[in-house]
Amino acid sequence: MEEKWNSRTELLIGAESLKKLAKAKIIVYGIGGVGSFVVEGLVRAGVEHIIIVDNDVISPSNLNRQIHATIPNIGRLKVDCMKERILDINPNVVVETYVPKNIQLEEENLIDTSVSYVVDAVDTITTKLKLIERAKKQNVPIISCMGTGNKLDATKFEITDIYKTSVCPLAKVMRKELKKRKITNLKVLYSKEEPIKHEEEKRIPASISFVPSVAGMLIAGEVIKNIIK
């Protein structure tokens, strides 16, 4: 008897949960250090319909932390590279890719009641707020990633409500902006680690291989557990 590719997952969560994952439709916004690992975790767990949204290309500085970043992929669209990787893992996955000219203004409209979950792994506050507002309006579950740059301790990540966060500068700004919009709850991943300060290239967040990857897998795990209940 031929071994099924997801037989080990089925041993852990059962056949019915695998069916739930296969039927789920998940959108991931931002296919970078965190988002690429979110997608990896979702697909390897058995999600078979995924929408990935990003308008960036892979650059040399991505090689230290993004799972689809390899030397042959430099200069290629991140969504194209991630789609290839997804289909190499499971050719049955329906992969939709979007490369918006302006991610802040367009692609939040992909979120509708057919979507099982939204993952916000984008960098800009404006875009995060638009995605959150859209998801809340459509009553679609969403998890938003706070800052993972300038961090070295992956054990300090937590998943909680935005209003229970501390330390993270991005979470502080988001709490303020969400209050203005009368959004009373939001599931987030954030770190309790104080950001490491560095003098050079102050405007560019520093990063390392094992921090955004852990964040991405934690988010994927949270989405998966919510879908299978």
C-alpha positions in Angstrom: 0.0 0.0 0.0 1.4 3.4 -1.0 2.0 5.8 1.8 0.0 9.0 1.8 2.0 12.2 1.9 0.0 13.5 4.8 -0.3 10.2 6.7 1.7 11.6 9.8 -0.6 14.6 10.0 -3.7 12.3 9.8 -2.3 10.3 12.7 -2.2 13.4 14.8 -5.4 15.3 13.9 -7.6 12.7 12.2 -9.2 12.3 8.8 -12.1 14.7 9.5 -9.7 17.5 10.5 -7.7 16.9 7.3 -10.9 17.3 5.3 -11.6 20.7 7.0 -8.1 21.9 6.1 -8.5 20.7 2.5 -11.7 22.7 2.2 -10.3 25.9 3.8 -9.6 29.0 1.8 -6.9 31.2 3.3 -5.5 34.5 2.2 -1.9 35.5 3.2 -1.0 39.1 2.6 2.8 39.6 2.5 5.0 36.7 1.4 8.2 37.7 3.1 10.1 36.5 6.1 7.0 35.7 8.1 4.4 35.2 5.3 6.4 32.7 3.4 6.7 30.4 6.4 3.0 30.9 7.2 2.2 29.5 3.7 4.7 26.7 4.1 3.1 25.6 7.4 -0.4 25.8 6.0 0.3 23.8 2.8 2.3 21.1 4.6 -0.6 20.7 7.0 -3.1 20.1 4.2 -4.7 23.4 3.2 -5.6 23.1 -0.5 -6.9 26.6 -1.4 -4.6 29.5 -0.8 -4.4 33.1 -2.0 -1.1 34.9 -1.8 -0.7 38.6 -2.2 2.5 40.5 -2.6 4.0 43.0 -5.2 7.7 42.6 -4.3 10.5 40.6 -5.9 13.1 38.5 -4.1 16.3 40.4 -3.4 19.7 39.3 -2.1 18.9 40.6 1.4 15.9 38.1 1.6 18.3 35.1 1.5 18.8 35.2 5.2 15.2 34.5 6.2 12.7 33.9 3.4 12.0 30.2 2.5 11.5 30.9 -1.2 14.6 33.1 -1.4 17.3 31.3 -3.3 20.0 32.7 -5.6 18.2 31.5 -8.8 15.0 33.3 -7.6 16.6 36.7 -7.1 14.6 39.3 -9.1 11.5 37.1 -9.5 8.2 37.9 -8.0 7.7 36.4 -4.5 4.3 35.1 -5.3 5.5 33.2 -8.3 8.3 31.6 -6.4 6.0 30.7 -3.6 3.4 29.2 -5.9 6.1 26.9 -7.5 7.1 25.8 -4.0 3.5 25.1 -3.0 2.8 23.0 -6.0 6.1 21.1 -5.5 4.8 20.1 -2.1 1.2 19.4 -3.1 0.1 19.7 -6.7 -3.5 19.5 -5.7 -3.5 23.0 -4.1 -5.4 25.7 -5.8 -3.0 28.7 -5.6 -4.2 32.2 -6.5 -1.6 34.9 -6.8 -2.1 38.7 -6.8 0.5 41.3 -7.6 -1.3 44.6 -6.9 0.1 47.9 -8.1 -0.8 49.3 -4.7 -1.5 46.7 -2.0 -2.8 49.5 0.3 -5.7 50.3 -2.0 -6.8 47.2 -3.8 -6.5 43.7 -2.6 -8.3 43.9 0.7 -11.4 43.5 -1.5 -10.4 39.8 -1.9 -11.7 39.2 1.6 -15.3 38.0 1.5 -17.5 35.5 3.3 -16.0 32.6 1.2 -12.6 33.1 3.0 -11.9 30.9 6.0 -9.1 33.0 7.4 -6.9 36.0 6.7 -3.3 36.3 7.6 -1.8 39.8 7.7 2.0 39.6 7.3 2.5 43.0 5.7 4.8 45.8 7.0 2.8 49.0 6.7 0.3 50.2 9.2 -2.1 51.7 6.6 -2.4 48.3 4.8 -2.8 46.4 8.1 -5.7 48.7 9.1 -7.4 48.3 5.8 -7.2 44.5 5.9 -8.4 44.4 9.5 -11.3 46.7 8.8 -12.3 44.6 5.7 -12.1 41.3 7.6 -14.1 42.6 10.5 -16.7 44.0 8.2 -17.0 40.6 6.4 -16.9 38.7 9.8 -13.9 36.7 8.6 -11.2 35.6 11.2 -7.9 37.5 10.9 -4.6 37.3 12.6 -2.1 40.1 12.3 1.6 39.9 12.7 3.3 42.7 14.7 7.0 43.5 14.5 9.6 40.7 14.1 12.5 42.9 13.0 15.4 43.7 15.4 14.6 40.6 17.5 16.9 37.7 18.5 14.8 35.7 20.9 12.1 33.6 19.1 10.8 32.2 22.5 9.3 35.6 23.3 6.6 35.4 20.7 3.0 35.2 22.0 -0.4 35.1 20.3 -3.0 37.2 22.1 -5.4 40.1 21.7 -3.9 43.4 20.6 -5.1 45.1 23.7 -3.1 42.7 25.9 0.2 43.5 24.1 3.1 45.3 25.6 6.7 46.3 24.6 6.2 46.0 20.8 6.3 49.5 19.2 4.2 48.5 16.2 1.5 47.0 18.6 1.4 50.3 20.5 0.6 52.2 17.3 -2.0 49.6 16.2 -3.8 49.8 19.5 -4.2 53.5 19.1 -5.4 53.3 15.5 -7.8 50.5 16.2 -9.3 52.4 19.1 -10.0 55.3 16.8 -11.8 52.8 14.5 -13.8 51.3 17.4 -12.3 47.9 16.7 -12.4 46.2 20.1 -10.4 43.0 19.5 -7.8 41.6 17.1 -5.8 38.4 17.4 -2.1 39.2 16.9 1.3 37.6 17.1 3.8 39.8 18.9 7.1 39.7 20.8 7.8 40.7 24.4 11.4 41.1 23.5 12.7 44.7 23.5 13.9 45.6 20.0 17.6 45.5 19.6 18.9 49.0 18.7 21.5 49.3 16.0 23.1 52.5 14.7 23.7 51.7 11.1 20.8 51.7 8.6 18.3 52.8 11.2 15.4 52.8 8.9 15.9 49.1 7.8 14.9 46.5 10.4 17.6 44.0 11.1 16.7 40.3 10.9 18.0 36.7 11.3 17.0 33.3 9.9 15.2 31.8 12.9 13.0 34.6 14.2 10.5 35.4 11.4 10.4 31.7 10.5 9.2 30.9 14.0 6.7 33.7 13.9 5.3 32.4 10.6 5.0 28.8 11.8 3.3 30.0 15.0 0.7 31.9 13.0 0.2 28.9 10.7 -0.4 26.7 13.7 -2.9 29.1 15.2 -4.9 29.2 11.9 -4.8 25.5 11.5 -6.0 24.9 15.1 -8.8 27.4 14.7 -10.0 25.7 11.5 -10.0 22.2 12.9 -11.2 23.3 16.3 
